[in-house]
């Protein structure tokens, strides 16, 4: 009976999910949609949409020049999108038995459907600026069993911006280093020998770091039962390692590790 109830709940969730939608990204505005995009699957790459914090590294908002058009795309949350998402979904299909949808799903916390997507990813969170209502929604999502992975932010300034919003999500829960024995590093691949995964800028600079982010950190926030709710990849850029997995100029060793970390996190999210 329990299995049957779980199956019915899963079917109900699939039926309740918003249809696929797409926005113009910072780097891609007309990326080909795979022919099987409409398949009903058991896992979807859900990408968090968020308002942008102006002034980080003296930057403004988006390329439209005024205001923050975050609900229409173009801004920080669309970095690497959708190429990174679709490459990772394809890798998850190939490396596991998980039936992953070939296209991603942008999720706006103001719309209230985040509970339909049990794995949520955000990029460039050194530029996010959650509202109080969005922070509350994310907190409820995580405490109900959701999983949030964030990535691609670097250095002291971006860490401070990230913490500014994350402390509104969890003012009473510490951010800690995830230790090597944690199951999140061993759910599929054993990842004790991790190293800094740089963005595509490495091809030009030869540097694995950006700003003063010299040392990579795998940090997290745990729930009361010892489950990682928030997996924080700081001073690294896994999104670029997925995005450029087919780029012959970007070293394979970085994509190999970046994809394995993502696979571990996705499987951990589905089993914990």
C-alpha positions as CSV (number, residue, x, y, z in Angstrom):
1,X,0.0,0.0,0.0
2,X,2.8,2.4,0.9
3,X,4.5,1.8,-2.5
4,X,1.2,2.4,-4.3
5,X,0.6,5.6,-2.4
6,X,4.1,6.8,-3.3
7,X,3.5,6.0,-6.9
8,X,0.2,7.9,-6.9
9,X,1.9,10.9,-5.3
10,X,4.6,10.8,-7.9
11,X,2.0,10.7,-10.7
12,X,0.1,13.6,-9.1
13,X,3.3,15.7,-8.9
14,X,4.0,15.1,-12.6
15,X,0.5,16.1,-13.5
16,X,0.7,19.3,-11.4
17,X,4.1,20.5,-12.8
18,X,4.1,23.5,-15.0
19,X,4.8,22.9,-18.7
20,X,8.3,23.4,-20.1
21,X,9.2,27.1,-20.6
22,X,12.3,28.8,-21.9
23,X,13.8,32.3,-21.5
24,X,16.6,34.1,-23.4
25,X,19.9,33.5,-21.6
26,X,23.0,35.6,-21.2
27,X,25.0,33.5,-23.7
28,X,22.2,31.6,-25.6
29,X,19.0,33.0,-26.9
30,X,18.1,30.3,-29.5
31,X,19.5,27.0,-28.3
32,X,18.0,23.9,-30.1
33,X,15.3,22.1,-28.2
34,X,15.8,18.3,-28.1
35,X,13.1,16.3,-30.0
36,X,12.1,14.4,-26.9
37,X,11.6,17.5,-24.7
38,X,8.0,16.7,-24.0
39,X,8.6,13.3,-22.4
40,X,7.3,12.6,-18.9
41,X,10.2,11.7,-16.8
42,X,11.2,11.0,-13.2
43,X,13.7,13.8,-12.8
44,X,14.0,17.3,-14.1
45,X,16.8,19.9,-13.9
46,X,15.1,22.7,-12.1
47,X,16.9,26.1,-12.3
48,X,16.1,28.8,-9.8
49,X,15.2,32.2,-11.1
50,X,16.0,35.1,-8.8
51,X,16.3,38.9,-8.5
52,X,19.8,40.3,-9.0
53,X,21.9,42.3,-6.5
54,X,23.2,45.4,-8.3
55,X,26.7,46.7,-7.7
56,X,28.5,43.4,-7.2
57,X,32.0,44.0,-8.8
58,X,30.5,47.4,-9.8
59,X,28.1,45.8,-12.2
60,X,24.6,47.0,-12.9
61,X,21.6,44.8,-13.6
62,X,21.1,43.1,-17.0
63,X,21.9,44.1,-20.5
64,X,18.6,46.0,-20.9
65,X,20.2,48.8,-19.0
66,X,17.6,49.7,-16.4
67,X,15.6,47.9,-13.8
68,X,16.1,44.2,-13.1
69,X,14.4,42.1,-15.8
70,X,15.0,38.8,-13.9
71,X,11.6,37.4,-14.7
72,X,12.3,37.8,-18.4
73,X,15.8,36.2,-18.6
74,X,19.1,37.8,-19.6
75,X,20.3,38.2,-16.0
76,X,22.6,36.2,-13.7
77,X,20.4,33.2,-13.2
78,X,20.6,32.5,-16.9
79,X,24.4,32.1,-16.9
80,X,25.3,28.9,-18.8
81,X,21.6,28.4,-19.5
82,X,20.3,26.2,-21.2
83,X,23.3,24.4,-22.6
84,X,24.7,23.5,-19.1
85,X,21.4,22.1,-17.9
86,X,20.8,20.0,-21.0
87,X,24.3,18.6,-21.0
88,X,24.0,17.6,-17.4
89,X,20.6,16.0,-17.9
90,X,22.1,13.9,-20.7
91,X,25.0,12.9,-18.5
92,X,22.7,11.9,-15.7
93,X,20.8,9.7,-18.2
94,X,24.0,8.1,-19.4
95,X,25.7,7.5,-16.1
96,X,22.7,6.3,-14.1
97,X,19.4,4.6,-14.7
98,X,17.5,7.8,-13.9
99,X,15.1,8.9,-16.7
100,X,16.0,12.6,-16.8
101,X,14.0,15.1,-18.9
102,X,16.1,16.4,-21.7
103,X,15.1,20.0,-21.0
104,X,15.3,22.1,-17.8
105,X,12.6,24.0,-15.9
106,X,13.1,27.6,-14.7
107,X,11.4,27.9,-11.3
108,X,10.2,31.2,-9.9
109,X,9.6,31.0,-6.1
110,X,6.9,33.7,-6.4
111,X,4.8,31.3,-8.4
112,X,4.6,28.6,-5.7
113,X,5.4,25.5,-7.7
114,X,8.8,24.8,-6.3
115,X,7.5,21.7,-4.4
116,X,7.0,20.0,-7.8
117,X,10.7,20.0,-8.4
118,X,12.6,18.1,-5.6
119,X,16.1,19.2,-6.9
120,X,16.7,22.9,-7.5
121,X,19.9,24.5,-8.8
122,X,21.1,28.1,-8.9
123,X,24.1,29.6,-10.6
124,X,26.0,32.8,-9.7
125,X,24.5,33.1,-6.3
126,X,27.1,35.7,-5.5
127,X,24.7,38.0,-7.4
128,X,21.3,36.9,-6.1
129,X,19.0,39.0,-3.9
130,X,16.1,37.0,-2.6
131,X,13.1,38.9,-1.3
132,X,11.8,38.0,2.2
133,X,8.9,36.1,0.6
134,X,11.2,34.1,-1.7
135,X,13.5,33.3,1.3
136,X,10.5,32.0,3.2
137,X,9.4,29.9,0.3
138,X,12.8,28.4,-0.2
139,X,13.1,27.6,3.5
140,X,9.7,25.8,3.5
141,X,10.7,23.9,0.3
142,X,13.9,22.7,2.0
143,X,12.3,21.8,5.3
144,X,9.7,19.7,3.4
145,X,12.5,17.6,1.9
146,X,13.7,19.6,-1.1
147,X,17.3,19.9,-2.1
148,X,19.1,23.0,-3.3
149,X,22.5,23.1,-5.1
150,X,24.2,26.4,-5.8
151,X,27.4,27.0,-7.8
152,X,29.6,29.4,-9.7
153,X,30.4,32.1,-7.3
154,X,33.9,33.2,-6.2
155,X,35.7,35.3,-3.6
156,X,34.9,37.3,-0.6
157,X,32.5,39.8,-2.1
158,X,30.3,37.2,-3.8
159,X,30.4,35.0,-0.6
160,X,29.0,38.0,1.4
161,X,26.2,38.6,-1.1
162,X,25.3,34.9,-1.1
163,X,25.2,34.8,2.7
164,X,23.1,38.0,2.8
165,X,20.2,36.0,1.2
166,X,20.9,32.6,2.7
167,X,20.8,33.9,6.2
168,X,17.3,35.1,5.5
169,X,16.4,31.6,4.4
170,X,18.0,30.0,7.5
171,X,19.0,32.5,10.1
172,X,19.4,29.8,12.7
173,X,21.3,27.1,10.7
174,X,25.1,27.2,10.2
175,X,26.9,26.8,6.9
176,X,29.6,24.2,7.4
177,X,32.2,22.3,5.4
178,X,30.9,18.9,4.1
179,X,33.3,16.3,5.3
180,X,34.7,13.7,3.0
181,X,32.9,10.7,4.6
182,X,29.5,12.3,4.0
183,X,27.3,10.1,1.9
184,X,26.8,13.0,-0.6
185,X,30.3,12.3,-1.9
186,X,29.7,8.5,-2.2
187,X,26.2,8.1,-3.4
188,X,27.4,7.0,-6.9
189,X,31.0,7.9,-7.3
190,X,33.6,8.1,-4.5
191,X,34.8,11.7,-4.6
192,X,37.5,11.9,-1.9
193,X,40.1,13.3,-4.3
194,X,38.3,16.5,-5.3
195,X,39.9,19.6,-6.8
196,X,39.0,23.0,-8.0
197,X,36.8,23.0,-11.1
198,X,37.2,26.3,-13.0
199,X,35.0,28.1,-15.4
200,X,35.7,28.3,-19.1
201,X,37.9,31.3,-18.4
202,X,40.6,28.8,-17.6
203,X,41.1,28.3,-21.3
204,X,42.3,31.9,-21.6
205,X,43.8,32.6,-18.2
206,X,45.2,29.3,-17.1
207,X,43.9,30.1,-13.6
208,X,41.5,27.7,-11.8
209,X,40.4,30.6,-9.4
210,X,38.5,33.8,-9.9
211,X,39.0,37.0,-7.7
212,X,40.4,35.9,-4.4
213,X,38.7,32.5,-4.5
214,X,41.9,30.4,-4.5
215,X,40.6,27.4,-2.4
216,X,37.5,25.5,-3.4
217,X,34.9,24.7,-0.7
218,X,32.1,22.1,-0.6
219,X,29.9,23.5,2.0
220,X,26.4,22.7,3.2
221,X,23.4,23.3,5.5
222,X,21.9,20.3,7.2
223,X,18.4,19.5,8.5
224,X,17.7,18.2,12.0
225,X,18.2,14.6,10.8
226,X,21.7,15.1,9.3
227,X,20.5,15.4,5.6
228,X,22.2,17.9,3.4
229,X,19.5,20.4,2.3
230,X,21.8,23.0,0.7
231,X,24.9,21.9,-1.2
232,X,27.2,24.9,-1.8
233,X,29.9,24.7,-4.4
234,X,32.0,27.8,-3.6
235,X,35.1,29.0,-5.5
236,X,34.4,26.7,-8.5
237,X,32.2,26.6,-11.6
238,X,30.6,23.2,-12.1
239,X,28.0,24.9,-14.4
240,X,30.8,25.7,-16.9
241,X,32.2,22.2,-16.6
242,X,28.8,20.8,-17.8
243,X,28.3,23.6,-20.4
244,X,31.7,23.0,-21.9
245,X,31.8,19.2,-21.6
246,X,31.9,19.1,-25.5
247,X,34.4,21.9,-25.9
248,X,37.8,20.4,-26.9
249,X,39.6,23.5,-25.5
250,X,38.2,23.0,-22.0
251,X,40.1,20.2,-20.1
252,X,38.3,16.9,-19.8
253,X,39.4,16.4,-16.2
254,X,37.3,19.4,-15.1
255,X,34.1,18.2,-16.8
256,X,34.7,14.7,-15.5
257,X,34.8,15.8,-11.9
258,X,32.1,18.4,-12.3
259,X,29.6,16.0,-13.8
260,X,30.4,13.3,-11.1
261,X,29.7,15.8,-8.4
262,X,26.4,16.8,-9.9
263,X,25.4,13.2,-10.4
264,X,26.2,12.4,-6.7
265,X,24.2,15.4,-5.6
266,X,21.2,14.5,-7.8
267,X,21.1,10.9,-6.6
268,X,21.6,12.0,-3.0
269,X,18.7,14.3,-3.3
270,X,16.5,11.5,-4.6
271,X,17.5,9.0,-1.9
272,X,17.9,11.1,1.3
